[in-house]
């Protein structure tokens, strides 16, 4: 039986949280974490991986999953935890520090002024913020000797991105499980939570009475709920998430069908496509 936060010491809560990953959520979370690593060959012997923590539920869970993976120690690799402060408010920073202490995550933190830099950007501030964050993370991790950064994107992020690309971008693409950096030689990005569903992350969070930050930038804090719903960056993903949820009620396989569609592409039935060198090919070329 799970006990409430006030019934346990910090050490007891930490042990319970770690036990929940090994026991109650082993199938839904830890097994899928390991499966993604194996299927996509995300970790190789000798890797030095910087686990990037934002303070949200996904990255905090990812940190605990890496700690659990290290305990198994099936092959040699190093892992460290880095946290970029892009300009968090004091209350957000306090919550992050509280969770780092509770979860026993030895974080190396560094500060940037990303939130200030994008505060007055009207068009796609969230996209610019994400791009800048990734650049800073690559740069900091490389200076510390890491060759890979791990981000906490999960299964729902992947399928929502696929549909968003089709519906709003007019293109077919996906969020890749791993990517070689084009700007930082020798660096690679991996997404080991690729198979983990958001509902299971939320279940794990609630089961352990954990509170994590949401998006904590000044832009989201300073606009109203109605403005968020109408703002392009928020409304697109929110609408796509709703579409998927509605379709899944009618057909439970919808989520997996969206996901698997990226592995079942028949180029002979595609009007045109671009290769790895960005060269466009048309079905008319060999018609």
Backbone bond lengths (Angstrom), bond angles and torsions (degrees), N, CA, C in turn:
res aa  C-N    CA-C-N  psi(-1)  N-CA   C-N-CA  omega(-1)  CA-C   N-CA-C  phi
1 X - - - 1.470 - - 1.527 109.90 -
2 X 1.307 117.74 133.12 1.445 121.67 -179.30 1.521 110.89 -79.58
3 X 1.327 116.47 132.85 1.451 121.36 -179.88 1.514 110.32 -99.00
4 X 1.320 116.11 151.66 1.454 120.24 -177.91 1.529 110.57 -73.20
5 X 1.314 114.40 163.01 1.462 122.27 -174.91 1.521 112.49 -53.04
6 X 1.322 117.26 -45.40 1.463 121.01 -174.36 1.522 113.30 -71.57
7 X 1.319 117.65 -12.59 1.462 121.15 -178.37 1.520 112.81 -85.25
8 X 1.329 117.88 -8.44 1.450 121.75 -172.06 1.519 111.97 -128.24
9 X 1.332 115.96 152.28 1.459 120.86 171.76 1.525 108.65 -76.68
10 X 1.336 116.67 169.62 1.464 120.49 179.08 1.524 110.21 -59.73
11 X 1.318 117.10 -43.82 1.468 120.18 -179.29 1.518 111.24 -64.58
12 X 1.324 117.04 -40.58 1.467 120.32 178.71 1.526 111.33 -66.31
13 X 1.316 116.33 -40.26 1.477 120.02 177.91 1.524 110.28 -63.61
14 X 1.341 115.94 -43.16 1.459 120.15 -179.76 1.531 110.46 -60.98
15 X 1.297 116.56 -43.94 1.469 120.62 179.54 1.525 110.83 -62.81
16 X 1.344 115.70 -39.64 1.458 120.30 179.46 1.529 111.17 -66.14
17 X 1.331 116.32 -41.24 1.464 121.35 179.43 1.527 110.16 -62.39
18 X 1.318 116.10 -45.63 1.466 120.47 179.87 1.530 111.44 -67.11
19 X 1.320 115.91 -37.52 1.459 119.78 177.50 1.523 111.13 -64.87
20 X 1.333 117.38 -36.27 1.468 120.53 -179.37 1.527 110.86 -63.68
21 X 1.333 117.32 -32.23 1.465 121.15 177.59 1.527 110.14 -69.62
22 X 1.318 116.23 -39.68 1.470 120.58 -178.47 1.522 112.53 -76.12
23 X 1.329 116.95 -30.62 1.465 120.59 -172.73 1.536 112.47 -109.72
24 X 1.317 116.39 -80.53 1.468 121.18 -171.13 1.531 112.93 -60.10
25 X 1.345 117.10 -40.28 1.461 120.60 -175.46 1.528 112.30 -107.66
26 X 1.313 116.24 20.51 1.467 119.46 -177.40 1.523 111.69 -61.48
27 X 1.322 116.83 -47.84 1.468 120.81 -176.31 1.530 111.73 -69.19
28 X 1.339 116.78 -48.24 1.460 120.82 -174.20 1.521 113.10 -74.92
29 X 1.330 117.00 -28.29 1.463 118.95 -173.26 1.532 113.02 -117.60
30 X 1.326 117.77 -63.81 1.469 118.43 -172.95 1.523 112.29 -67.00
31 X 1.315 117.56 -40.77 1.469 119.84 179.59 1.525 111.51 -63.30
32 X 1.333 116.42 -39.69 1.465 119.89 179.55 1.532 111.05 -71.08
33 X 1.302 116.81 -32.54 1.463 121.91 173.65 1.529 110.08 -60.22
34 X 1.315 116.03 -49.27 1.474 121.30 -179.86 1.527 111.31 -66.85
35 X 1.323 116.95 -37.31 1.464 120.71 -179.13 1.527 111.25 -64.33
36 X 1.332 117.04 -42.45 1.462 120.24 178.02 1.523 110.91 -63.03
37 X 1.323 116.11 -40.98 1.467 120.30 178.44 1.525 110.74 -61.89
38 X 1.323 116.53 -41.93 1.471 120.75 -179.65 1.522 111.82 -73.16
39 X 1.335 116.83 -47.02 1.470 120.70 -175.92 1.525 112.10 -62.12
40 X 1.318 116.24 -41.33 1.461 120.30 -174.88 1.527 113.22 -102.69
41 X 1.341 115.60 5.28 1.471 121.24 177.68 1.534 110.33 51.48
42 X 1.326 114.82 56.82 1.454 120.81 -174.34 1.530 113.01 -79.79
43 X 1.323 116.53 -25.02 1.466 120.67 -178.40 1.520 109.51 -125.88
44 X 1.323 115.06 134.91 1.467 121.54 176.98 1.524 109.03 -121.17
45 X 1.335 117.66 152.65 1.469 119.53 176.74 1.526 111.29 -54.33
46 X 1.316 115.26 133.38 1.455 120.41 -179.73 1.511 114.78 92.94
47 X 1.326 117.98 -6.31 1.464 120.76 179.07 1.525 111.34 -63.29
48 X 1.324 114.38 148.04 1.458 121.84 171.24 1.528 106.54 -119.81
49 X 1.322 116.56 107.74 1.458 122.22 -170.04 1.522 111.36 -108.08
50 X 1.331 115.27 126.97 1.461 121.26 174.28 1.524 108.01 -96.52
51 X 1.317 116.88 111.70 1.461 122.15 177.30 1.521 107.93 -83.00
52 X 1.330 115.58 116.57 1.464 120.58 -172.93 1.528 110.20 -90.46
53 X 1.308 115.91 119.71 1.458 122.09 -175.67 1.524 110.25 -110.16
54 X 1.327 115.19 128.14 1.467 120.34 177.88 1.519 111.19 -98.84
55 X 1.327 116.38 -22.36 1.462 120.97 -174.55 1.511 112.39 107.76
56 X 1.340 117.01 -7.75 1.456 121.64 177.78 1.523 111.79 -84.64
57 X 1.324 115.88 174.25 1.463 121.92 -174.84 1.525 112.78 -62.00
58 X 1.334 117.24 -38.26 1.460 120.93 -174.10 1.527 111.55 -68.35
59 X 1.321 116.65 -49.81 1.462 119.48 -177.12 1.528 111.97 -71.88
60 X 1.333 117.16 -32.33 1.466 119.79 177.72 1.531 110.74 -66.82
61 X 1.323 115.89 -41.52 1.466 119.49 176.07 1.520 109.76 -64.81
62 X 1.322 117.92 -42.33 1.463 121.07 179.82 1.529 110.79 -57.64
63 X 1.324 117.21 -39.59 1.455 120.68 178.51 1.527 110.86 -60.79
64 X 1.332 116.77 -43.99 1.466 120.45 178.93 1.530 111.08 -66.80
65 X 1.317 117.88 -34.67 1.462 120.97 178.62 1.524 110.68 -66.71
66 X 1.316 117.00 -38.88 1.468 119.57 177.02 1.519 111.15 -66.72
67 X 1.328 116.80 -37.77 1.462 119.56 176.61 1.522 110.90 -62.52
68 X 1.331 115.97 -40.97 1.461 120.45 178.08 1.525 110.61 -65.65
69 X 1.329 116.31 -41.51 1.464 120.19 178.80 1.524 111.13 -61.76
70 X 1.318 117.40 -39.84 1.460 120.83 179.36 1.523 112.09 -64.50
71 X 1.323 116.18 -31.18 1.464 119.10 179.05 1.526 111.32 -64.19
72 X 1.332 116.49 -30.58 1.467 120.47 178.38 1.527 110.87 -73.90
73 X 1.336 116.27 -33.42 1.466 122.88 171.06 1.531 113.15 49.38
74 X 1.345 116.58 49.03 1.461 120.29 -177.70 1.527 112.39 -77.28
75 X 1.324 117.40 -24.58 1.462 120.78 174.17 1.523 108.00 -152.02
76 X 1.327 116.66 155.86 1.477 119.73 -173.21 1.528 113.32 -76.28
77 X 1.313 115.75 122.33 1.460 122.16 169.86 1.518 107.63 -155.64
78 X 1.320 115.43 157.10 1.454 120.67 -179.75 1.522 110.01 -108.63
79 X 1.307 115.24 148.25 1.458 119.86 178.82 1.526 109.14 -139.12
80 X 1.327 114.76 138.10 1.452 121.14 175.85 1.519 108.95 -136.09
81 X 1.312 117.25 168.09 1.459 121.50 -174.53 1.528 109.63 -125.22
82 X 1.325 115.59 121.39 1.459 119.41 179.59 1.523 109.95 -119.84
83 X 1.306 115.40 143.75 1.462 121.25 -178.43 1.525 108.26 -133.46
84 X 1.315 115.31 119.79 1.453 120.54 177.30 1.524 109.64 -94.15
85 X 1.318 116.16 127.56 1.462 122.10 173.60 1.519 107.43 -94.83
86 X 1.345 117.43 103.48 1.465 120.16 -176.49 1.524 113.19 -84.71
87 X 1.346 115.24 6.07 1.458 120.17 -178.77 1.514 112.01 124.49
88 X 1.326 115.93 37.82 1.461 120.70 -178.61 1.525 111.30 -63.93
89 X 1.334 115.46 151.24 1.463 120.71 172.30 1.526 108.38 -73.96
90 X 1.323 116.83 164.47 1.465 120.77 -176.37 1.523 112.15 -61.37
91 X 1.346 117.68 -39.67 1.457 119.48 -178.05 1.524 111.51 -68.37
92 X 1.324 116.86 -35.93 1.466 120.37 176.62 1.519 110.10 -67.12
93 X 1.324 116.02 -43.76 1.462 120.88 179.97 1.532 110.31 -62.84
94 X 1.316 117.08 -38.41 1.466 121.07 179.16 1.532 110.96 -64.66
95 X 1.338 116.90 -41.21 1.466 120.46 179.10 1.527 110.60 -64.92
96 X 1.322 116.64 -41.90 1.466 120.26 178.23 1.525 110.25 -61.34
97 X 1.318 117.13 -46.77 1.464 120.98 -179.84 1.521 111.88 -62.54
98 X 1.331 115.89 -37.25 1.465 120.31 177.73 1.526 110.28 -62.58
99 X 1.326 117.08 -43.74 1.460 120.52 -179.34 1.527 112.53 -70.84
100 X 1.311 116.94 -35.93 1.462 120.54 177.18 1.524 110.21 -61.54
101 X 1.332 115.94 -41.53 1.464 120.36 178.63 1.526 110.74 -67.46
102 X 1.336 116.36 -45.58 1.452 120.66 -179.59 1.528 111.65 -60.99
103 X 1.319 116.28 -45.42 1.461 121.01 -175.48 1.527 113.27 -85.26
104 X 1.320 116.32 -4.97 1.470 121.72 178.59 1.529 111.34 57.38
105 X 1.336 115.27 57.08 1.460 121.66 178.14 1.525 108.31 -109.75
106 X 1.333 118.22 111.87 1.469 121.52 -178.12 1.529 111.62 -76.52
107 X 1.302 116.17 89.98 1.456 122.64 -171.29 1.533 111.98 -93.55
108 X 1.325 115.16 139.81 1.466 121.93 167.56 1.523 106.35 -101.43
109 X 1.323 116.28 119.73 1.463 120.43 -174.23 1.523 110.69 -109.40
110 X 1.332 115.45 143.42 1.459 119.96 173.44 1.524 108.76 -139.82
111 X 1.325 115.48 154.85 1.466 120.51 -174.00 1.532 111.61 -108.25
112 X 1.321 114.37 147.67 1.468 121.88 172.39 1.536 107.04 -137.39
113 X 1.322 116.15 177.91 1.465 120.71 178.49 1.524 110.39 -119.50
114 X 1.318 116.65 37.75 1.463 121.59 -175.93 1.524 111.45 -61.12
115 X 1.326 117.28 -45.61 1.462 119.72 -178.38 1.530 111.46 -58.26
116 X 1.322 116.61 -40.08 1.465 120.30 178.75 1.528 110.41 -66.90
117 X 1.322 115.85 -37.89 1.467 120.28 -176.15 1.524 112.91 -69.38
118 X 1.342 116.76 -29.52 1.469 119.36 -177.43 1.526 112.57 -104.28
119 X 1.322 116.91 0.89 1.469 120.97 -173.87 1.522 112.94 -59.38
120 X 1.314 116.70 -34.26 1.465 119.90 -175.94 1.526 113.12 -104.88
121 X 1.322 116.16 11.89 1.461 120.56 177.06 1.523 108.69 -82.16
122 X 1.309 117.96 121.15 1.466 121.40 -176.79 1.522 112.55 -85.59
123 X 1.325 117.75 -36.50 1.455 121.05 -175.70 1.526 110.67 -99.68
124 X 1.329 116.07 119.77 1.473 123.98 175.98 1.530 113.75 53.71
125 X 1.345 119.13 51.96 1.466 119.86 178.45 1.525 112.22 -64.53
126 X 1.340 117.43 -33.13 1.457 120.99 -178.73 1.530 111.06 -68.03
127 X 1.330 115.92 -39.21 1.469 120.88 178.14 1.522 110.02 -64.30
128 X 1.332 116.25 -45.79 1.464 120.41 -179.98 1.521 110.78 -64.27
129 X 1.329 116.61 -41.06 1.464 121.60 179.13 1.529 110.30 -60.24
130 X 1.335 116.63 -45.40 1.463 121.09 -179.42 1.523 111.25 -63.15
131 X 1.335 117.00 -41.39 1.468 121.52 179.05 1.531 110.88 -63.69
132 X 1.317 116.02 -43.36 1.458 119.87 -179.23 1.522 111.21 -68.14
133 X 1.314 116.30 -40.81 1.468 120.67 177.70 1.520 110.72 -56.38
134 X 1.344 115.17 -47.99 1.461 119.68 -176.46 1.528 110.96 -62.68
135 X 1.335 115.91 -41.13 1.455 119.50 178.64 1.523 112.26 -61.23
136 X 1.316 117.08 -44.95 1.465 121.55 178.35 1.536 110.70 -63.59
137 X 1.330 116.67 -40.57 1.461 120.39 -179.43 1.523 111.48 -65.28
138 X 1.327 116.68 -44.87 1.464 120.99 176.04 1.526 110.30 -56.90
139 X 1.311 115.81 -49.52 1.459 121.23 -175.31 1.523 111.35 -62.51
140 X 1.336 116.63 -46.28 1.466 120.77 -178.72 1.520 111.22 -66.63
141 X 1.343 116.61 -43.18 1.461 120.64 -179.84 1.523 111.29 -63.43
142 X 1.320 116.70 -40.89 1.468 119.97 -179.91 1.523 111.02 -64.24
143 X 1.339 116.75 -40.07 1.465 120.29 178.63 1.528 111.46 -62.01
144 X 1.333 116.38 -30.81 1.459 120.73 -179.64 1.531 112.66 -86.11
145 X 1.342 117.08 -0.97 1.455 120.40 175.48 1.510 115.48 94.56
146 X 1.333 117.84 10.60 1.461 120.38 178.03 1.529 109.94 -83.57
147 X 1.337 115.69 151.39 1.464 119.49 176.92 1.528 112.11 -111.03
148 X 1.340 116.81 -6.42 1.457 120.75 178.08 1.519 109.95 -140.73
149 X 1.355 115.29 147.35 1.458 120.05 168.86 1.526 107.58 -116.85
150 X 1.317 116.55 140.76 1.467 122.25 179.28 1.517 109.24 -109.71
151 X 1.337 116.36 127.43 1.459 122.17 177.87 1.523 109.87 -111.64
152 X 1.345 116.49 154.27 1.460 121.46 -170.96 1.513 116.14 -94.44
153 X 1.330 118.40 29.80 1.470 119.70 176.65 1.521 110.40 -68.44
154 X 1.342 116.47 137.79 1.454 121.51 -175.78 1.531 111.49 -114.56
155 X 1.325 115.37 -176.78 1.466 123.15 -176.12 1.526 112.57 -53.69
156 X 1.343 116.40 -44.71 1.465 120.09 -178.78 1.527 111.52 -64.72
157 X 1.326 116.92 -37.66 1.461 120.12 176.12 1.524 110.61 -59.27
158 X 1.329 115.83 -39.86 1.463 120.96 -177.29 1.526 111.08 -65.13
159 X 1.329 117.10 -52.06 1.468 119.05 -175.15 1.530 111.56 -70.95
160 X 1.337 117.50 -32.18 1.463 119.88 175.91 1.528 110.65 -66.43
161 X 1.315 116.57 -38.23 1.462 120.76 178.94 1.521 110.92 -65.77
162 X 1.332 117.40 -38.52 1.466 121.28 177.84 1.526 110.38 -59.19
163 X 1.339 116.15 -50.65 1.466 119.97 -178.53 1.518 112.34 -68.54
164 X 1.317 117.82 -37.74 1.455 120.66 178.46 1.526 110.77 -61.31
165 X 1.337 116.11 -38.79 1.457 120.05 178.09 1.517 111.71 -63.04
166 X 1.324 116.20 -40.58 1.462 120.50 179.80 1.526 112.01 -71.27
167 X 1.333 116.31 -49.62 1.462 121.08 -172.05 1.522 113.39 -76.69
168 X 1.331 117.04 -34.61 1.452 120.11 -174.48 1.533 113.75 -114.66
169 X 1.334 116.59 -17.71 1.457 119.53 -178.00 1.512 114.42 -112.05
170 X 1.338 116.59 -10.33 1.455 120.12 -179.95 1.511 113.11 62.14
171 X 1.337 117.00 37.28 1.463 120.57 -179.01 1.519 110.43 -147.99
172 X 1.317 115.80 157.64 1.464 122.27 177.48 1.518 108.03 -108.50
173 X 1.302 115.86 111.62 1.459 121.08 177.74 1.521 108.69 -158.31
174 X 1.332 115.72 167.00 1.454 119.13 -179.57 1.516 110.46 -135.53
175 X 1.306 115.80 169.75 1.460 123.55 173.62 1.528 106.64 -84.39
176 X 1.318 117.96 109.57 1.458 121.90 -171.63 1.532 112.38 -72.45
177 X 1.338 117.44 147.39 1.466 120.02 178.83 1.524 113.21 -69.62
178 X 1.332 116.93 -22.90 1.462 120.27 173.81 1.520 109.18 -153.77
179 X 1.333 115.14 150.37 1.460 121.97 -177.32 1.518 109.65 -145.46
180 X 1.321 116.26 138.66 1.457 120.73 171.12 1.516 108.34 -85.38
181 X 1.309 116.62 134.16 1.458 120.67 -179.25 1.521 110.40 -70.50
182 X 1.322 115.25 137.56 1.460 120.45 177.23 1.528 111.53 -90.56
183 X 1.326 116.99 -16.97 1.465 121.17 -177.52 1.520 114.11 -106.18
184 X 1.339 116.90 -18.15 1.460 121.20 -178.50 1.526 108.21 -125.13
185 X 1.314 115.41 98.25 1.463 121.47 -174.35 1.525 111.38 -58.35
186 X 1.333 114.98 133.38 1.455 120.87 178.06 1.512 114.53 83.50
187 X 1.335 117.19 -2.30 1.458 121.01 -179.08 1.523 110.55 -99.63
188 X 1.329 115.22 150.04 1.461 121.17 -178.34 1.523 109.51 -140.68
189 X 1.324 116.34 147.46 1.461 122.83 176.86 1.529 108.51 -106.63
190 X 1.327 117.19 134.67 1.465 120.79 176.41 1.523 110.10 -127.17
191 X 1.346 115.51 151.16 1.468 121.79 179.39 1.532 108.95 -127.22
192 X 1.327 117.76 82.05 1.471 121.30 -174.82 1.532 115.30 -72.87
193 X 1.353 118.05 -8.82 1.464 120.67 178.27 1.528 111.34 -95.11
194 X 1.304 116.17 17.78 1.461 124.95 -173.93 1.527 113.53 -53.67
195 X 1.329 118.23 -33.88 1.464 122.38 -177.30 1.530 113.23 -96.72
196 X 1.321 118.22 -6.06 1.468 121.37 -173.18 1.516 110.78 -86.86
197 X 1.340 116.66 129.06 1.461 122.24 -178.20 1.526 110.62 -82.34
198 X 1.325 115.90 143.48 1.455 120.61 -178.46 1.528 112.09 -61.13
199 X 1.322 118.09 -36.07 1.463 120.63 -179.34 1.527 111.41 -61.20
200 X 1.326 116.80 -32.74 1.464 120.32 178.79 1.527 111.06 -75.06
201 X 1.326 116.95 -32.92 1.465 120.50 175.11 1.527 109.69 -65.56
202 X 1.320 116.10 -43.95 1.467 121.23 178.94 1.528 110.39 -64.21
203 X 1.326 116.74 -40.59 1.468 121.31 177.43 1.523 110.68 -60.25
204 X 1.341 116.45 -45.35 1.470 121.59 178.02 1.526 110.46 -60.69
205 X 1.320 116.22 -43.41 1.461 121.30 -179.84 1.526 111.01 -61.76
206 X 1.334 116.38 -49.18 1.469 120.38 -177.83 1.528 111.38 -68.08
207 X 1.303 116.86 -38.51 1.466 121.56 179.91 1.527 110.64 -58.37
208 X 1.334 115.72 -35.66 1.467 120.57 -177.12 1.533 113.09 -100.25
209 X 1.349 116.87 11.41 1.464 122.57 177.05 1.537 111.71 52.73
210 X 1.324 115.05 47.08 1.456 121.00 -178.67 1.529 110.61 -100.26
211 X 1.311 115.78 144.39 1.461 121.92 176.17 1.520 108.56 -122.18
212 X 1.321 116.75 122.18 1.458 121.39 -179.92 1.525 109.65 -120.05
213 X 1.326 115.88 164.52 1.462 119.68 178.80 1.526 109.88 -73.48
214 X 1.322 115.62 151.90 1.454 121.91 168.24 1.526 105.84 -91.47
215 X 1.324 117.82 -159.33 1.460 119.35 171.76 1.525 107.16 -64.58
216 X 1.332 116.78 122.63 1.470 119.83 -170.43 1.517 113.49 -112.49
217 X 1.329 117.45 20.70 1.462 118.58 -179.56 1.527 110.20 -75.59
218 X 1.316 116.07 159.75 1.462 121.35 -177.32 1.518 111.42 -66.42
219 X 1.339 116.13 -28.51 1.465 119.74 179.84 1.525 110.51 -62.16
220 X 1.327 117.60 -48.05 1.462 120.19 -178.26 1.519 111.78 -73.02
221 X 1.324 116.80 -27.18 1.455 119.95 179.27 1.524 112.14 -75.49
222 X 1.329 116.40 -26.87 1.459 120.27 -172.88 1.525 114.54 -95.41
223 X 1.348 117.32 -6.87 1.454 117.88 179.33 1.523 109.53 -108.09
224 X 1.293 115.73 154.96 1.460 121.57 -176.38 1.521 110.70 -76.53
225 X 1.327 115.87 169.41 1.454 121.46 178.36 1.519 111.10 -61.38
226 X 1.339 116.61 -41.45 1.464 120.22 178.93 1.519 111.60 -63.78
227 X 1.330 116.20 -39.75 1.462 120.34 178.82 1.524 110.70 -65.42
228 X 1.330 116.77 -38.44 1.464 120.28 177.13 1.524 110.20 -61.45
229 X 1.325 115.74 -44.88 1.463 120.09 -178.40 1.524 111.80 -63.97
230 X 1.329 116.71 -30.62 1.459 120.77 -178.27 1.518 112.93 -92.35
231 X 1.338 117.48 -16.97 1.452 119.92 -177.86 1.524 109.93 -72.36
232 X 1.319 115.81 137.51 1.457 121.90 -172.93 1.522 112.59 -56.02
233 X 1.343 117.13 -45.83 1.462 120.11 -175.35 1.525 111.98 -62.93
234 X 1.340 116.40 -34.00 1.458 120.40 -179.66 1.526 111.42 -84.95
235 X 1.329 116.69 -45.01 1.453 120.68 -171.18 1.523 113.11 -68.27
236 X 1.348 117.64 -34.99 1.463 119.61 -179.67 1.524 111.28 -60.62
237 X 1.316 116.56 -53.32 1.471 119.61 -177.86 1.524 110.47 -67.02
238 X 1.332 116.95 -37.11 1.456 119.99 179.46 1.521 111.21 -63.69
239 X 1.329 116.64 -42.15 1.462 120.81 178.59 1.517 111.47 -65.35
240 X 1.335 116.32 -43.95 1.464 120.38 -179.78 1.521 110.52 -64.25
241 X 1.321 116.74 -40.70 1.462 120.47 177.75 1.539 110.50 -60.51
242 X 1.332 115.26 -40.45 1.466 120.36 179.38 1.527 111.11 -67.48
243 X 1.330 116.70 -41.43 1.473 120.95 178.29 1.519 110.74 -59.09
244 X 1.322 116.28 -46.90 1.470 120.82 -179.40 1.524 110.53 -62.64
245 X 1.332 116.45 -42.19 1.466 120.50 -179.80 1.528 111.29 -62.43
246 X 1.326 116.92 -42.33 1.468 121.05 -179.88 1.530 111.02 -66.23
247 X 1.317 116.70 -44.22 1.466 120.50 179.89 1.522 112.22 -66.12
248 X 1.337 115.94 -33.48 1.463 120.66 -179.77 1.524 111.63 -68.23
249 X 1.338 116.57 -28.41 1.463 119.62 176.04 1.527 110.68 -62.21
250 X 1.328 115.91 -36.65 1.464 120.82 -179.13 1.522 111.65 -82.57
251 X 1.327 115.60 -35.03 1.464 120.78 -178.23 1.528 109.24 -141.24
252 X 1.336 118.39 104.91 1.466 121.98 -176.87 1.529 113.85 -60.56
253 X 1.334 117.07 -15.01 1.474 120.00 -178.10 1.524 113.08 -88.89
254 X 1.325 117.76 -2.19 1.466 120.76 -174.84 1.526 112.14 -56.22
255 X 1.318 117.20 -46.94 1.469 120.09 -178.71 1.519 111.21 -58.57
256 X 1.336 115.59 -46.06 1.467 119.46 -178.93 1.524 111.30 -69.55
257 X 1.329 116.97 -32.69 1.464 119.60 178.03 1.521 111.23 -65.60
258 X 1.341 116.16 -40.77 1.472 119.67 176.57 1.523 109.72 -62.14
259 X 1.313 116.22 -46.86 1.464 121.80 -179.31 1.528 110.98 -61.08
260 X 1.340 116.48 -49.11 1.462 121.17 -175.68 1.528 113.10 -71.16
261 X 1.340 116.88 -19.09 1.464 119.73 -179.56 1.522 111.47 -60.64
262 X 1.329 116.91 -27.15 1.463 120.54 -179.76 1.529 112.17 -77.36
263 X 1.336 116.93 -11.69 1.463 120.89 177.46 1.526 111.31 -106.82
264 X 1.328 116.84 -0.60 1.467 120.83 -177.98 1.526 111.00 -125.24
265 X 1.315 116.00 46.93 1.460 121.48 -179.49 1.531 109.52 -87.21
266 X 1.319 116.16 122.37 1.464 122.33 177.14 1.527 108.19 -102.01
267 X 1.328 117.05 102.99 1.468 120.72 -174.13 1.523 112.89 -64.81
268 X 1.340 116.85 -19.55 1.465 118.80 179.15 1.525 111.67 -73.75
269 X 1.328 117.40 -12.06 1.469 120.94 178.64 1.528 111.69 -111.85
270 X 1.330 116.36 16.15 1.466 121.59 -179.94 1.531 108.84 -107.32
271 X 1.331 116.55 134.19 1.469 121.19 -178.85 1.526 111.24 -60.39
272 X 1.332 115.57 -48.23 1.455 120.31 176.62 1.519 109.39 -157.01
273 X 1.327 115.44 161.51 1.460 120.19 177.84 1.523 108.76 -154.79
274 X 1.336 115.74 162.39 1.455 121.57 176.97 1.517 109.66 -110.05
275 X 1.339 116.84 137.76 1.460 120.31 179.33 1.523 110.31 -86.41
276 X 1.333 116.31 -173.85 1.466 120.77 -175.15 1.525 112.88 -63.76
277 X 1.343 116.56 -20.82 1.468 120.78 177.93 1.526 112.03 -94.59
278 X 1.340 115.60 11.36 1.466 122.72 179.07 1.530 113.11 66.64
279 X 1.342 115.84 23.07 1.459 121.24 176.15 1.529 108.44 -88.21
280 X 1.323 116.66 129.69 1.460 121.35 -176.88 1.527 111.06 -84.96
281 X 1.353 115.03 133.56 1.462 121.62 176.94 1.520 108.95 -120.08
282 X 1.326 117.67 140.23 1.455 123.21 -179.32 1.532 110.85 -115.39
283 X 1.319 116.18 151.53 1.462 119.56 176.29 1.535 111.24 -61.32
284 X 1.339 116.25 -21.83 1.465 120.49 -179.66 1.530 112.37 -71.11
285 X 1.372 115.85 -19.41 1.471 119.63 -177.72 1.519 111.97 -59.03
286 X 1.331 117.07 -35.81 1.461 121.47 -177.14 1.524 112.52 -122.29
287 X 1.322 114.97 22.67 1.479 118.23 -176.46 1.534 110.41 -74.98
